[in-house]
Amino acid sequence: MSNRLMIPVGYFGDFLTRGNVLPFASTAVLAVCGVFSFKRKLRSAHHKAKLLTYMTPVTHDGQPVDWDDLQFWTRALERRGGWKKASPDEAIDFHLGVGTEQRGGRIRRYAGPVRKQFHNKQLLFRRLTQGGVPCIPETCFSSDEFLTASQQTPGVVWFFKKAEESRGRGVFPFRQLSDIPASDLAEEGVFQREVPNMMLFPNGCKFDLRVLSFFGPGRQSHVYDTFFIRTTNAQFQSGNLDREVQCTNLSLGGTVYPWAGEGQPLPQYELVRQNIFTAVSQVMVAMRQYLPSDRMHYFGFDFMLDRDMKPWLLEINSTPHLINSNAAGDVDRMLDDFLENVLEPQLASQTSKYDYTVNPSKWQKVFCDLDVS
């Protein structure tokens, strides 16, 4: 019998032992009926009252780390209601959890070593290359490999990407190794050829697509099917190696356009959507040995399109910044959708036997392999 029934039934039983059955029989019946009515309301009122959030940022050298634009998450959780912030001594790492006084569970984000498998470009692209993932540009892992490959493609622009850098730092467009500062070339990184048959934005600028994806718990992934087009700050010129011409990261300038359907700003949305779902699934298969069964993570995939609308993976961000994509409230809507239709049902399944109604969502499940050990 559940705890919700124990109070009125116990109260009723107390009167029975005193011999006061008749005066209180009608009251007891009403009380029991009220309990079942309350139970039905709990079923329909969703499960937000059970949810907790532990949102204290991870610290480094005593300073808080800006993880996933914390203010966006905090705002979204406040809008949803039923979430609260844990005390600092509980917040060892960012995690989202569900619990009651009697029982509870939580889903933590991926630990550092797992995040590194995605964030570190050497580790990521080596694994994807070994796995035969077809959505990655030609990639070399040493300067010697590059020299051999570049002989087959003279005049083509390549990019040296430092393994651990993000947000546009550590990316160098080049044709010859001498174009890269020696101190940067000495660091760990990858050499990637420019996307073949590259598509340009209608204004003549290079662009990429920021695709938001949620991995876990276990071997499943969701993709948000509003994509964020990010253009460079200057029109493309094939002979120009300037970063503002060649690099699409918004830290270097540029503009964001949300893309959620057919028509402007680009054609063939449905084709690109399906191709991106396939690409994320291929990455998931190649990386699945690193995916813990009891954790989750939120990633930003960066893709570039060729003229056949094939997506090419440039990198995966384990701490994607959201602020530049929210001019029209798209990020706020994305997080509301994420909490209601992806995360909260995942958490509720840990503590509840009820099935909750899921509203139509723009988060699409693109991979699920929960039965494979």
Secondary structure as UniProt FT lines:
FT   HELIX           3..17
FT   TURN            18..19
FT   HELIX           21..44
FT   HELIX           48..50
FT   STRAND          51..54
FT   STRAND          59..60
FT   TURN            61..62
FT   STRAND          63..64
FT   HELIX           70..80
FT   TURN            88..90
FT   STRAND          95..99
FT   STRAND          104..109
FT   HELIX           112..119
FT   HELIX           121..130
FT   TURN            131..132
FT   TURN            134..135
FT   STRAND          139..140
FT   HELIX           143..150
FT   TURN            151..152
FT   TURN            154..155
FT   STRAND          158..162
FT   TURN            167..170
FT   STRAND          171..174
FT   HELIX           177..179
FT   HELIX           182..185
FT   STRAND          189..193
FT   TURN            196..197
FT   TURN            202..203
FT   STRAND          205..215
FT   STRAND          220..224
FT   STRAND          227..235
FT   TURN            238..239
FT   HELIX           243..246
FT   HELIX           250..252
FT   STRAND          256..259
FT   TURN            264..265
FT   HELIX           269..287
FT   HELIX           288..290
FT   TURN            293..294
FT   STRAND          295..306
FT   TURN            307..308
FT   STRAND          311..317
FT   HELIX           323..325
FT   TURN            327..328
FT   HELIX           330..338
FT   HELIX           339..343
FT   HELIX           344..351
FT   STRAND          363..368
FT   TURN            370..371
//
